[in-house]
Amino acid sequence: MKPSTQDRTEGKLHEVKGKVKEGVGKVTHNPDLEVSGNAEKKAGKVQKWIGRAEKAVGE
């Protein structure tokens, strides 16, 4: 798998995991889990963006 594709795939995975953690944190009133999920979601978005940039540059 190309690095750009791998970054986009892993980024999407982190985004989804972050959304789930954030949602569980809200439901259980656990602010630490909510913040952790939000951070993971944002990290996933950044990683996905890096994958797009690598693809545009041509790796």
N, CA, C and O atoms as a Tripos MOL2 file, in Angstrom:
@<TRIPOS>MOLECULE
protein
  236   235    59     0     0
PROTEIN
NO_CHARGES

@<TRIPOS>ATOM
      1 N           0.8510   -1.1770    0.0000 N.3       1 MET1
      2 CA          0.0000    0.0000    0.0000 C.3       1 MET1
      3 C           0.8940    1.2360    0.0000 C.2       1 MET1
      4 O           1.8890    1.3010    0.7230 O.2       1 MET1
      5 N           0.5290    2.1970   -0.8080 N.am      2 LYS2
      6 CA          1.2920    3.4400   -0.8780 C.3       2 LYS2
      7 C           1.1740    4.2050    0.4370 C.2       2 LYS2
      8 O           0.1450    4.1370    1.1100 O.2       2 LYS2
      9 N           2.2290    4.9320    0.8010 N.am      3 PRO3
     10 CA          2.1750    5.6960    2.0560 C.3       3 PRO3
     11 C           1.0130    6.6860    2.1070 C.2       3 PRO3
     12 O           0.4080    6.8710    3.1630 O.2       3 PRO3
     13 N           0.7000    7.3170    0.9960 N.am      4 SER4
     14 CA         -0.3960    8.2890    1.0090 C.3       4 SER4
     15 C          -1.7350    7.6020    1.2690 C.2       4 SER4
     16 O          -2.5750    8.1290    1.9990 O.2       4 SER4
     17 N          -1.9300    6.4340    0.6760 N.am      5 THR5
     18 CA         -3.1610    5.6810    0.8930 C.3       5 THR5
     19 C          -3.2360    5.1880    2.3290 C.2       5 THR5
     20 O          -4.2990    5.2170    2.9490 O.2       5 THR5
     21 N          -2.1150    4.7390    2.8470 N.am      6 GLN6
     22 CA         -2.0750    4.2520    4.2240 C.3       6 GLN6
     23 C          -2.3790    5.3880    5.1990 C.2       6 GLN6
     24 O          -3.1230    5.1930    6.1600 O.2       6 GLN6
     25 N          -1.8130    6.5680    4.9630 N.am      7 ASP7
     26 CA         -2.0870    7.7150    5.8310 C.3       7 ASP7
     27 C          -3.5600    8.0890    5.7930 C.2       7 ASP7
     28 O          -4.1560    8.3710    6.8320 O.2       7 ASP7
     29 N          -4.1490    8.0930    4.6130 N.am      8 ARG8
     30 CA         -5.5700    8.4430    4.5180 C.3       8 ARG8
     31 C          -6.4380    7.4080    5.2150 C.2       8 ARG8
     32 O          -7.4040    7.7570    5.8930 O.2       8 ARG8
     33 N          -6.0930    6.1290    5.0480 N.am      9 THR9
     34 CA         -6.8680    5.0560    5.6770 C.3       9 THR9
     35 C          -6.7490    5.1150    7.1940 C.2       9 THR9
     36 O          -7.7540    5.0560    7.9030 O.2       9 THR9
     37 N          -5.5200    5.2310    7.6910 N.am     10 GLU10
     38 CA         -5.3190    5.3000    9.1380 C.3      10 GLU10
     39 C          -5.9450    6.5650    9.7150 C.2      10 GLU10
     40 O          -6.4830    6.5470   10.8220 O.2      10 GLU10
     41 N          -5.8760    7.6490    8.9720 N.am     11 GLY11
     42 CA         -6.4930    8.8960    9.4230 C.3      11 GLY11
     43 C          -7.9920    8.7510    9.5900 C.2      11 GLY11
     44 O          -8.5610    9.2190   10.5760 O.2      11 GLY11
     45 N          -8.6330    8.1030    8.6260 N.am     12 LYS12
     46 CA        -10.0780    7.8820    8.7190 C.3      12 LYS12
     47 C         -10.4120    6.9850    9.9030 C.2      12 LYS12
     48 O         -11.4050    7.2110   10.5950 O.2      12 LYS12
     49 N          -9.5800    5.9580   10.1400 N.am     13 LEU13
     50 CA         -9.7940    5.0660   11.2700 C.3      13 LEU13
     51 C          -9.7160    5.8450   12.5900 C.2      13 LEU13
     52 O         -10.5530    5.6600   13.4730 O.2      13 LEU13
     53 N          -8.7120    6.7110   12.7190 N.am     14 HIS14
     54 CA         -8.5790    7.5080   13.9390 C.3      14 HIS14
     55 C          -9.7500    8.4810   14.0970 C.2      14 HIS14
     56 O         -10.2170    8.7310   15.2080 O.2      14 HIS14
     57 N         -10.2080    9.0190   12.9850 N.am     15 GLU15
     58 CA        -11.3660    9.9210   13.0360 C.3      15 GLU15
     59 C         -12.5960    9.2010   13.5900 C.2      15 GLU15
     60 O         -13.2930    9.7190   14.4630 O.2      15 GLU15
     61 N         -12.8480    8.0120   13.0750 N.am     16 VAL16
     62 CA        -14.0210    7.2440   13.5060 C.3      16 VAL16
     63 C         -13.8840    6.8490   14.9740 C.2      16 VAL16
     64 O         -14.8310    6.9890   15.7480 O.2      16 VAL16
     65 N         -12.7020    6.3530   15.3570 N.am     17 LYS17
     66 CA        -12.4790    5.9790   16.7580 C.3      17 LYS17
     67 C         -12.6620    7.1860   17.6650 C.2      17 LYS17
     68 O         -13.2310    7.0720   18.7500 O.2      17 LYS17
     69 N         -12.1780    8.3470   17.2200 N.am     18 GLY18
     70 CA        -12.3220    9.5590   18.0160 C.3      18 GLY18
     71 C         -13.7700    9.9680   18.1920 C.2      18 GLY18
     72 O         -14.1760   10.3900   19.2750 O.2      18 GLY18
     73 N         -14.5590    9.8430   17.1140 N.am     19 LYS19
     74 CA        -15.9820   10.1720   17.2000 C.3      19 LYS19
     75 C         -16.6900    9.2600   18.1860 C.2      19 LYS19
     76 O         -17.5300    9.7090   18.9660 O.2      19 LYS19
     77 N         -16.3480    7.9710   18.1490 N.am     20 VAL20
     78 CA        -16.9750    7.0130   19.0640 C.3      20 VAL20
     79 C         -16.5980    7.3500   20.5000 C.2      20 VAL20
     80 O         -17.4670    7.4100   21.3700 O.2      20 VAL20
     81 N         -15.3050    7.5710   20.7560 N.am     21 LYS21
     82 CA        -14.8480    7.9140   22.1110 C.3      21 LYS21
     83 C         -15.5360    9.1870   22.6080 C.2      21 LYS21
     84 O         -15.9870    9.2630   23.7510 O.2      21 LYS21
     85 N         -15.6050   10.1710   21.7300 N.am     22 GLU22
     86 CA        -16.2340   11.4430   22.1010 C.3      22 GLU22
     87 C         -17.7050   11.2260   22.4600 C.2      22 GLU22
     88 O         -18.1940   11.7670   23.4520 O.2      22 GLU22
     89 N         -18.3950   10.4440   21.6630 N.am     23 GLY23
     90 CA        -19.8060   10.1590   21.9290 C.3      23 GLY23
     91 C         -20.0120    9.4000   23.2310 C.2      23 GLY23
     92 O         -20.9220    9.7080   24.0010 O.2      23 GLY23
     93 N         -19.1690    8.4130   23.4700 N.am     24 VAL24
     94 CA        -19.2660    7.6490   24.7150 C.3      24 VAL24
     95 C         -18.9620    8.5550   25.9000 C.2      24 VAL24
     96 O         -19.6060    8.4530   26.9440 O.2      24 VAL24
     97 N         -17.9880    9.4350   25.7440 N.am     25 GLY25
     98 CA        -17.6580   10.3800   26.8110 C.3      25 GLY25
     99 C         -18.8150   11.3000   27.1470 C.2      25 GLY25
    100 O         -19.0550   11.6090   28.3140 O.2      25 GLY25
    101 N         -19.5350   11.7410   26.1140 N.am     26 LYS26
    102 CA        -20.6940   12.6070   26.3480 C.3      26 LYS26
    103 C         -21.8100   11.8460   27.0610 C.2      26 LYS26
    104 O         -22.4120   12.3560   28.0060 O.2      26 LYS26
    105 N         -22.0820   10.6260   26.6020 N.am     27 VAL27
    106 CA        -23.1690    9.8320   27.1750 C.3      27 VAL27
    107 C         -22.8830    9.4640   28.6270 C.2      27 VAL27
    108 O         -23.7790    9.4950   29.4710 O.2      27 VAL27
    109 N         -21.6290    9.1170   28.9120 N.am     28 THR28
    110 CA        -21.2710    8.6860   30.2660 C.3      28 THR28
    111 C         -20.8280    9.8470   31.1550 C.2      28 THR28
    112 O         -20.4490    9.6440   32.3080 O.2      28 THR28
    113 N         -20.8780   11.0450   30.6190 N.am     29 HIS29
    114 CA        -20.4490   12.2430   31.3530 C.3      29 HIS29
    115 C         -19.0080   12.1090   31.8370 C.2      29 HIS29
    116 O         -18.6830   12.4510   32.9740 O.2      29 HIS29
    117 N         -18.1500   11.6010   30.9420 N.am     30 ASN30
    118 CA        -16.7290   11.4220   31.2340 C.3      30 ASN30
    119 C         -15.9480   12.4340   30.3920 C.2      30 ASN30
    120 O         -15.6660   12.1710   29.2230 O.2      30 ASN30
    121 N         -15.5940   13.5970   30.9740 N.am     31 PRO31
    122 CA        -14.9260   14.6290   30.1880 C.3      31 PRO31
    123 C         -13.5560   14.2040   29.6710 C.2      31 PRO31
    124 O         -13.1400   14.6560   28.6040 O.2      31 PRO31
    125 N         -12.8440   13.3450   30.4030 N.am     32 ASP32
    126 CA        -11.5290   12.8940   29.9410 C.3      32 ASP32
    127 C         -11.6510   12.0820   28.6560 C.2      32 ASP32
    128 O         -10.8650   12.2640   27.7260 O.2      32 ASP32
    129 N         -12.6190   11.2020   28.6060 N.am     33 LEU33
    130 CA        -12.8350   10.3820   27.4130 C.3      33 LEU33
    131 C         -13.3070   11.2490   26.2530 C.2      33 LEU33
    132 O         -12.9190   11.0270   25.1060 O.2      33 LEU33
    133 N         -14.1300   12.2140   26.5480 N.am     34 GLU34
    134 CA        -14.6290   13.1200   25.5120 C.3      34 GLU34
    135 C         -13.4770   13.9200   24.8960 C.2      34 GLU34
    136 O         -13.3940   14.0520   23.6750 O.2      34 GLU34
    137 N         -12.6000   14.4460   25.7350 N.am     35 VAL35
    138 CA        -11.4520   15.2210   25.2550 C.3      35 VAL35
    139 C         -10.4920   14.3270   24.4770 C.2      35 VAL35
    140 O          -9.9660   14.7260   23.4380 O.2      35 VAL35
    141 N         -10.2660   13.1200   24.9820 N.am     36 SER36
    142 CA         -9.3880   12.1700   24.3040 C.3      36 SER36
    143 C          -9.9370   11.8340   22.9110 C.2      36 SER36
    144 O          -9.1850   11.7730   21.9380 O.2      36 SER36
    145 N         -11.2290   11.6220   22.8310 N.am     37 GLY37
    146 CA        -11.8610   11.3260   21.5480 C.3      37 GLY37
    147 C         -11.7680   12.4800   20.5780 C.2      37 GLY37
    148 O         -11.5180   12.2860   19.3880 O.2      37 GLY37
    149 N         -11.9680   13.6780   21.0850 N.am     38 ASN38
    150 CA        -11.8720   14.8630   20.2400 C.3      38 ASN38
    151 C         -10.4510   15.0190   19.7000 C.2      38 ASN38
    152 O         -10.2600   15.3380   18.5270 O.2      38 ASN38
    153 N          -9.4600   14.7950   20.5550 N.am     39 ALA39
    154 CA         -8.0650   14.9070   20.1270 C.3      39 ALA39
    155 C          -7.7290   13.8520   19.0750 C.2      39 ALA39
    156 O          -7.0470   14.1460   18.0930 O.2      39 ALA39
    157 N          -8.2080   12.6250   19.2800 N.am     40 GLU40
    158 CA         -7.9360   11.5630   18.3120 C.3      40 GLU40
    159 C          -8.6230   11.8560   16.9850 C.2      40 GLU40
    160 O          -8.0680   11.5840   15.9210 O.2      40 GLU40
    161 N          -9.8160   12.4060   17.0460 N.am     41 LYS41
    162 CA        -10.5460   12.7620   15.8270 C.3      41 LYS41
    163 C          -9.7700   13.8230   15.0300 C.2      41 LYS41
    164 O          -9.6410   13.7230   13.8100 O.2      41 LYS41
    165 N          -9.2640   14.8250   15.7310 N.am     42 LYS42
    166 CA         -8.4970   15.8780   15.0540 C.3      42 LYS42
    167 C          -7.1790   15.3460   14.5070 C.2      42 LYS42
    168 O          -6.7580   15.7400   13.4200 O.2      42 LYS42
    169 N          -6.5240   14.4570   15.2460 N.am     43 ALA43
    170 CA         -5.2850   13.8480   14.7610 C.3      43 ALA43
    171 C          -5.5510   13.0340   13.5000 C.2      43 ALA43
    172 O          -4.7330   13.0270   12.5790 O.2      43 ALA43
    173 N          -6.6710   12.3620   13.4560 N.am     44 GLY44
    174 CA         -7.0480   11.6000   12.2660 C.3      44 GLY44
    175 C          -7.2670   12.5000   11.0660 C.2      44 GLY44
    176 O          -6.8770   12.1620    9.9490 O.2      44 GLY44
    177 N          -7.8900   13.6420   11.2960 N.am     45 LYS45
    178 CA         -8.1050   14.5920   10.1980 C.3      45 LYS45
    179 C          -6.7720   15.0950    9.6550 C.2      45 LYS45
    180 O          -6.5970   15.2280    8.4430 O.2      45 LYS45
    181 N          -5.8420   15.3720   10.5520 N.am     46 VAL46
    182 CA         -4.5160   15.8450   10.1270 C.3      46 VAL46
    183 C          -3.8060   14.7550    9.3340 C.2      46 VAL46
    184 O          -3.2250   15.0320    8.2850 O.2      46 VAL46
    185 N          -3.8470   13.5230    9.8220 N.am     47 GLN47
    186 CA         -3.1910   12.4230    9.1310 C.3      47 GLN47
    187 C          -3.8070   12.2090    7.7540 C.2      47 GLN47
    188 O          -3.0910   11.9440    6.7880 O.2      47 GLN47
    189 N          -5.1170   12.3210    7.6580 N.am     48 LYS48
    190 CA         -5.7880   12.1840    6.3690 C.3      48 LYS48
    191 C          -5.3520   13.3000    5.4120 C.2      48 LYS48
    192 O          -5.1490   13.0650    4.2210 O.2      48 LYS48
    193 N          -5.2150   14.4980    5.9410 N.am     49 TRP49
    194 CA         -4.7830   15.6340    5.1340 C.3      49 TRP49
    195 C          -3.3580   15.4120    4.6350 C.2      49 TRP49
    196 O          -3.0440   15.7400    3.4910 O.2      49 TRP49
    197 N          -2.4990   14.8580    5.4810 N.am     50 ILE50
    198 CA         -1.1190   14.5700    5.0840 C.3      50 ILE50
    199 C          -1.1080   13.5620    3.9410 C.2      50 ILE50
    200 O          -0.3310   13.7010    2.9970 O.2      50 ILE50
    201 N          -1.9580   12.5590    4.0230 N.am     51 GLY51
    202 CA         -2.0510   11.5770    2.9410 C.3      51 GLY51
    203 C          -2.4740   12.2170    1.6300 C.2      51 GLY51
    204 O          -1.9500   11.8770    0.5700 O.2      51 GLY51
    205 N          -3.4130   13.1360    1.7030 N.am     52 ARG52
    206 CA         -3.8360   13.8440    0.4820 C.3      52 ARG52
    207 C          -2.7030   14.6830   -0.0840 C.2      52 ARG52
    208 O          -2.4930   14.7200   -1.2960 O.2      52 ARG52
    209 N          -1.9720   15.3580    0.8000 N.am     53 ALA53
    210 CA         -0.8540   16.2010    0.3530 C.3      53 ALA53
    211 C           0.2370   15.3460   -0.2920 C.2      53 ALA53
    212 O           0.8010   15.7300   -1.3170 O.2      53 ALA53
    213 N           0.5370   14.1880    0.3050 N.am     54 GLU54
    214 CA          1.5430   13.2840   -0.2770 C.3      54 GLU54
    215 C           1.1170   12.8350   -1.6790 C.2      54 GLU54
    216 O           1.9350   12.7660   -2.5960 O.2      54 GLU54
    217 N          -0.1520   12.5360   -1.8250 N.am     55 LYS55
    218 CA         -0.6400   12.0930   -3.1300 C.3      55 LYS55
    219 C          -0.5240   13.2100   -4.1610 C.2      55 LYS55
    220 O          -0.1420   12.9740   -5.3080 O.2      55 LYS55
    221 N          -0.8610   14.4380   -3.7370 N.am     56 ALA56
    222 CA         -0.8110   15.5790   -4.6520 C.3      56 ALA56
    223 C           0.6260   15.8770   -5.0840 C.2      56 ALA56
    224 O           0.8680   16.2550   -6.2300 O.2      56 ALA56
    225 N           1.5690   15.7070   -4.1680 N.am     57 VAL57
    226 CA          2.9750   15.9820   -4.4730 C.3      57 VAL57
    227 C           3.5610   14.8490   -5.2970 C.2      57 VAL57
    228 O           4.5010   15.0600   -6.0630 O.2      57 VAL57
    229 N           3.0320   13.6870   -5.1520 N.am     58 GLY58
    230 CA          3.5150   12.5390   -5.9130 C.3      58 GLY58
    231 C           4.4070   11.6230   -5.1070 C.2      58 GLY58
    232 O           5.1660   10.8220   -5.6520 O.2      58 GLY58
    233 N           4.3010   11.7560   -3.8000 N.am     59 GLU59
    234 CA          5.0200   10.9320   -2.8480 C.3      59 GLU59
    235 C           6.4610   11.0830   -3.1220 C.2      59 GLU59
    236 O           7.2860   10.4760   -2.4390 O.2      59 GLU59
@<TRIPOS>BOND
     1     1     2 1
     2     2     3 1
     3     3     4 2
     4     3     5 am
     5     5     6 1
     6     6     7 1
     7     7     8 2
     8     7     9 am
     9     9    10 1
    10    10    11 1
    11    11    12 2
    12    11    13 am
    13    13    14 1
    14    14    15 1
    15    15    16 2
    16    15    17 am
    17    17    18 1
    18    18    19 1
    19    19    20 2
    20    19    21 am
    21    21    22 1
    22    22    23 1
    23    23    24 2
    24    23    25 am
    25    25    26 1
    26    26    27 1
    27    27    28 2
    28    27    29 am
    29    29    30 1
    30    30    31 1
    31    31    32 2
    32    31    33 am
    33    33    34 1
    34    34    35 1
    35    35    36 2
    36    35    37 am
    37    37    38 1
    38    38    39 1
    39    39    40 2
    40    39    41 am
    41    41    42 1
    42    42    43 1
    43    43    44 2
    44    43    45 am
    45    45    46 1
    46    46    47 1
    47    47    48 2
    48    47    49 am
    49    49    50 1
    50    50    51 1
    51    51    52 2
    52    51    53 am
    53    53    54 1
    54    54    55 1
    55    55    56 2
    56    55    57 am
    57    57    58 1
    58    58    59 1
    59    59    60 2
    60    59    61 am
    61    61    62 1
    62    62    63 1
    63    63    64 2
    64    63    65 am
    65    65    66 1
    66    66    67 1
    67    67    68 2
    68    67    69 am
    69    69    70 1
    70    70    71 1
    71    71    72 2
    72    71    73 am
    73    73    74 1
    74    74    75 1
    75    75    76 2
    76    75    77 am
    77    77    78 1
    78    78    79 1
    79    79    80 2
    80    79    81 am
    81    81    82 1
    82    82    83 1
    83    83    84 2
    84    83    85 am
    85    85    86 1
    86    86    87 1
    87    87    88 2
    88    87    89 am
    89    89    90 1
    90    90    91 1
    91    91    92 2
    92    91    93 am
    93    93    94 1
    94    94    95 1
    95    95    96 2
    96    95    97 am
    97    97    98 1
    98    98    99 1
    99    99   100 2
   100    99   101 am
   101   101   102 1
   102   102   103 1
   103   103   104 2
   104   103   105 am
   105   105   106 1
   106   106   107 1
   107   107   108 2
   108   107   109 am
   109   109   110 1
   110   110   111 1
   111   111   112 2
   112   111   113 am
   113   113   114 1
   114   114   115 1
   115   115   116 2
   116   115   117 am
   117   117   118 1
   118   118   119 1
   119   119   120 2
   120   119   121 am
   121   121   122 1
   122   122   123 1
   123   123   124 2
   124   123   125 am
   125   125   126 1
   126   126   127 1
   127   127   128 2
   128   127   129 am
   129   129   130 1
   130   130   131 1
   131   131   132 2
   132   131   133 am
   133   133   134 1
   134   134   135 1
   135   135   136 2
   136   135   137 am
   137   137   138 1
   138   138   139 1
   139   139   140 2
   140   139   141 am
   141   141   142 1
   142   142   143 1
   143   143   144 2
   144   143   145 am
   145   145   146 1
   146   146   147 1
   147   147   148 2
   148   147   149 am
   149   149   150 1
   150   150   151 1
   151   151   152 2
   152   151   153 am
   153   153   154 1
   154   154   155 1
   155   155   156 2
   156   155   157 am
   157   157   158 1
   158   158   159 1
   159   159   160 2
   160   159   161 am
   161   161   162 1
   162   162   163 1
   163   163   164 2
   164   163   165 am
   165   165   166 1
   166   166   167 1
   167   167   168 2
   168   167   169 am
   169   169   170 1
   170   170   171 1
   171   171   172 2
   172   171   173 am
   173   173   174 1
   174   174   175 1
   175   175   176 2
   176   175   177 am
   177   177   178 1
   178   178   179 1
   179   179   180 2
   180   179   181 am
   181   181   182 1
   182   182   183 1
   183   183   184 2
   184   183   185 am
   185   185   186 1
   186   186   187 1
   187   187   188 2
   188   187   189 am
   189   189   190 1
   190   190   191 1
   191   191   192 2
   192   191   193 am
   193   193   194 1
   194   194   195 1
   195   195   196 2
   196   195   197 am
   197   197   198 1
   198   198   199 1
   199   199   200 2
   200   199   201 am
   201   201   202 1
   202   202   203 1
   203   203   204 2
   204   203   205 am
   205   205   206 1
   206   206   207 1
   207   207   208 2
   208   207   209 am
   209   209   210 1
   210   210   211 1
   211   211   212 2
   212   211   213 am
   213   213   214 1
   214   214   215 1
   215   215   216 2
   216   215   217 am
   217   217   218 1
   218   218   219 1
   219   219   220 2
   220   219   221 am
   221   221   222 1
   222   222   223 1
   223   223   224 2
   224   223   225 am
   225   225   226 1
   226   226   227 1
   227   227   228 2
   228   227   229 am
   229   229   230 1
   230   230   231 1
   231   231   232 2
   232   231   233 am
   233   233   234 1
   234   234   235 1
   235   235   236 2
@<TRIPOS>SUBSTRUCTURE
     1 MET1         2 RESIDUE 1 A MET
     2 LYS2         6 RESIDUE 1 A LYS
     3 PRO3        10 RESIDUE 1 A PRO
     4 SER4        14 RESIDUE 1 A SER
     5 THR5        18 RESIDUE 1 A THR
     6 GLN6        22 RESIDUE 1 A GLN
     7 ASP7        26 RESIDUE 1 A ASP
     8 ARG8        30 RESIDUE 1 A ARG
     9 THR9        34 RESIDUE 1 A THR
    10 GLU10       38 RESIDUE 1 A GLU
    11 GLY11       42 RESIDUE 1 A GLY
    12 LYS12       46 RESIDUE 1 A LYS
    13 LEU13       50 RESIDUE 1 A LEU
    14 HIS14       54 RESIDUE 1 A HIS
    15 GLU15       58 RESIDUE 1 A GLU
    16 VAL16       62 RESIDUE 1 A VAL
    17 LYS17       66 RESIDUE 1 A LYS
    18 GLY18       70 RESIDUE 1 A GLY
    19 LYS19       74 RESIDUE 1 A LYS
    20 VAL20       78 RESIDUE 1 A VAL
    21 LYS21       82 RESIDUE 1 A LYS
    22 GLU22       86 RESIDUE 1 A GLU
    23 GLY23       90 RESIDUE 1 A GLY
    24 VAL24       94 RESIDUE 1 A VAL
    25 GLY25       98 RESIDUE 1 A GLY
    26 LYS26      102 RESIDUE 1 A LYS
    27 VAL27      106 RESIDUE 1 A VAL
    28 THR28      110 RESIDUE 1 A THR
    29 HIS29      114 RESIDUE 1 A HIS
    30 ASN30      118 RESIDUE 1 A ASN
    31 PRO31      122 RESIDUE 1 A PRO
    32 ASP32      126 RESIDUE 1 A ASP
    33 LEU33      130 RESIDUE 1 A LEU
    34 GLU34      134 RESIDUE 1 A GLU
    35 VAL35      138 RESIDUE 1 A VAL
    36 SER36      142 RESIDUE 1 A SER
    37 GLY37      146 RESIDUE 1 A GLY
    38 ASN38      150 RESIDUE 1 A ASN
    39 ALA39      154 RESIDUE 1 A ALA
    40 GLU40      158 RESIDUE 1 A GLU
    41 LYS41      162 RESIDUE 1 A LYS
    42 LYS42      166 RESIDUE 1 A LYS
    43 ALA43      170 RESIDUE 1 A ALA
    44 GLY44      174 RESIDUE 1 A GLY
    45 LYS45      178 RESIDUE 1 A LYS
    46 VAL46      182 RESIDUE 1 A VAL
    47 GLN47      186 RESIDUE 1 A GLN
    48 LYS48      190 RESIDUE 1 A LYS
    49 TRP49      194 RESIDUE 1 A TRP
    50 ILE50      198 RESIDUE 1 A ILE
    51 GLY51      202 RESIDUE 1 A GLY
    52 ARG52      206 RESIDUE 1 A ARG
    53 ALA53      210 RESIDUE 1 A ALA
    54 GLU54      214 RESIDUE 1 A GLU
    55 LYS55      218 RESIDUE 1 A LYS
    56 ALA56      222 RESIDUE 1 A ALA
    57 VAL57      226 RESIDUE 1 A VAL
    58 GLY58      230 RESIDUE 1 A GLY
    59 GLU59      234 RESIDUE 1 A GLU
